[in-house]
Amino acid sequence: MDSILRLNEFFVEGGKQDLSHVLLHITEPSTSEEAAKGYFFALCEVNNAEPTFIKKLQEMIDRAENEYYEIGVDAEKDSFEAVLEKLNGEAFSLEKSEGDLHCIVGAIRPGEIIFSYFGKPYLLLFYKNRHGNYEKIDLIRGNGEAGGGANEDGLFSEIIQGKLSPHDYLFAGTPHLIDFFSHDRLEKIITTRSAQQSAQHLEKVLGELKNGYSFGGLIINLF
């Protein structure tokens, strides 16, 4: 029997766009051809940026989503890799602009995730060990290393792939969220509720902060 993927998002508008702005973009495949490519997603937090910077970033993400599904599966390069190359070509001016950018762009495909990132977003995997207990992996920071930055290859300079198994939970979140939810607390919330209930809980708690920061994230469950 095929595994079923549940994807739930949460978003809190902080009310101070000049301080913090979050872009959350998820595309669900609508055809059999698109289903092979899975869900395309992007999650970005921009701090202390001008509206023109935010608008340009949104336009880039919109184009990336369209191109991801338009590139044929028989293309010489993986469609996600091809999209990242185009993003990097457009993103040079973002690297040089004022503003603090944290962004993750990826795709959830049948049985796997493929993604790239800039700055310090969070992507955590909660999985069951052989004893049936949940453990966690920080897919971006690994063994406590800091988030990445741009180099001569572009804004998104590295592609990371990983497997997803039944009963796994995948959590993507913006940087400031971890100021209020530790990894251990997130694990307890996410692995003891449905993905929908966890997203609702995080949104409620973060919405009550009213500190001007915006928050966003995804909770993905494979079962």
N, C-alpha and C positions, 0 to 999 in steps of 0.2 A: 504494500500500500504506500502511495506517495506521501511524503511529509507535507504538512500544511504550514504556511508562514503567516503569522499575524504581525502586522505592523501598526503601531500607534504612535502618534506624535503629541507633543505638548509645546505650548508657546505662551509666553507672558510678555506683554508689551510694557516696558518700564516707564514710558512717558517722557523720556529725555533722549531724543534721537541723537542729539549732539554728543551725549555721553556714551550711549550704547544702543546699537541697533542690531537686530538678528534677522537673518534671511534663512528661511526653512523651506526647502523645495523637495517634494517627493512626487515621482511619476509612476503610476501603476501601468503595467503593460496592458494594452487593449486588444492585441491580435496575437495569433499563435506565433508569428515571427518575432514580435516584441517579447513574448513570454520567455523565449530562450535567452533574452538579454536581461530579464528580471526587472527589478525596481531600480530606477535611477534616483539618487538623492544628493542633496547638497545642504550643508548646515554651516552657516558663517556668522561670526560675531565681529562687528566693526565698532571700535571705540574711538571717540574724538575725531570723527571724520566729517568732511563736508558732504552735503546732499548729492553733489555731482559724483563723488567717489562711490557712494552707495548705489546711485542709479546705474553707473557703469558696471559695477559688480553684478547687479541684478540682471542686466542685459546680457552679460557674459554667461551667467549660469543658465539663463533661458535658452541661449543659442547652443550651449553644450548639451542640454537635455534633448533638444530637437535633433542635433547631429548624432547623438548617441544611437538613437533609434533609426535614423535614416541611413547610416553607414551599413552596408551589407555584411552579413555574417561570413561571407566568403572573401572579405577584404584581406589584403596581404597582412595587415596589422589587426590586432584585436581592436574592436570598436572603441573600447574604453581608452586604450593607449592612444589611438588616433585623436580622440576628443581632447585628451590631456595635452597633446602636442599643440592643438589649436588654441586651447586655453592659455598655455604658456606663451604662445605668440602674441596673444592679446593682452596678457597680464603684465607686460613689462612696465607700463606706466603706473600700474597699481603699486608695484614694489617701490617706486620712487616717490610716490605721493605721501602726503601726511595722512596719518591714520593708523591705528593699530588693528591689524587684520588677523583673524583666526578662522580657518576654513577647512572643511573636509568635504571631498567630493567622491562619490563611490557608486557601486551597483551591488545589489543583493541578487545573486543568481541562484538557480537551483543548487543547493548544497554548498555554496561558497559566497564569500564577500571579496570584492576587489575595490581598493580605494587609494587615494592619495590625499595629502594634507599639507597645510601651511600653518605655522604658529603653534598654538597650544590647545586645540580642541581635545575632547575626550572620546575614546572609543574603547569600551570595556566589554569583554566576553565573559559571561558566567556559564560554566559548564559543569556537568556532573562527572566526578571521578569514579574509579572502579568500585568505590565503597558506597556510591549513591549520594555523596555529599557535594555541594556546590563549591567550586573554586573559581578564582577570577584571574584574568590576564588583561593587562593594559596593552592593547595592541599598538599603541603609538609610542609610549614611553618605555616599554620593555622593562628592564631592570632599573627603573627609577630615573632614566635619562630624560632630559628636558625635551620639549617639542622641537621640531625642526624649523628651518628657515630656508629662504630661497638661496640658490647658488647659480652658477652660470648656466645650468640646464633649464632654469625657469622657476616660476612660483611653485608648481607642483613637480618636484624633481624626482620623486620616487613612487613606484607603484608597489603596493603591498597586497598580497592575496592570502586568504585563510579559508579553512573549511568550516562549515556549519553542520552540526549534527542535531538529531532530534533531542528536544528538551533544552537546547541551548537558548540563552538570552543574550542579545546584543544591545548595548546601550551606547548611543552617541549623544554627546552633550556639549554645550558651549562652556568656555573656560570658567566663568564666574560661578557657575552652578556648584562647582566643587567646593567653593567657600562655605557652602551651607549643607552639603551632603557629602560625607566621606564615602570612600569606596565600600567600606563595610556596611554603612547604612544603606547605600544604594543596593547592595547585594541582598540585604534582608528585605527591602521593599519589593524589589523586582522578582525575586525568586519565590516569594510567598503569596503573590497576587497574580491576577491575569495581567497581561500587558496593558489592557485598557484601564484597569483599576490603578495600576502603578502610574501611568501617564496622568490620570486624573488627580491622583494624590500629589505628585510633584508639581503639577500646575497650580493646585490649590495653595500649597505651602509657599511656593515662590511668589504667587500673586499677592500674598499677604505681606510680603516684605516691603513693597513700595519704596525701594531705595534708588529708583531711577534706572536701574539696570534692566535690560531685556534678557530673557532666557529662552532657550529652545532645545529640543532634543527628540530623539526617536528611541522607541523600545521595540525590539524585534524578537519574536519568539518562534522557534521552529519546533513543531511537535507532530 
